[in-house]
Amino acid sequence: LVNNVGIGGPMGNAVEVGHEAWDVAMRVNVASMMLMAKYAIPEMRKQGGGAIVNLASIDGLRGGNPSLFYTTSKGAAVQMTRAMAAHHGPEGIRVNCIAPGYVFTPMVNVGGGMPQELRDARRKNTLLQTEGTGWDIGNGVVYLVSDQSRWVSGVILSIDAGSMAGTANNVSPIKAFD
């Protein structure tokens, strides 16, 4: 099972965010992962094991995103991964998480709206100074569901051009474009 789900959700801090929009978005970003696992795990048990990969974000590992919701929902995916790994590891079900960095995908470029200057700033601020794509994240998924990772469970794998280790310019990628 690959739980690859996520919307940006409502913007704002705790004072600004609307609670109805928060609830709807949490159902998309968090509850949907639980529900998919709820129905996949019994089938994995029948097979004698399986693998689940939850997609989070480096924003779920650190603060700094202007959206309280996005950071919170992706942090919930991280903790859900750890809890599920503990619950289902004895059944031979491995549960891991990928925390992507700021990759360039159609979702972040809705309508071609991401300016080239922002793409360049995001790229230049990573340690590898390269722009990631969905393929970079997909390669991590392939590893985590393969037999090559048969002894890996409860891991949060950041695929982020080194962003969790540091930034090239010691500037937040979000602040770099402000």
Order of alpha helices (4+ residues) and beta strands (2+ residues): beta-alpha-alpha-beta-alpha-beta-alpha-alpha-beta
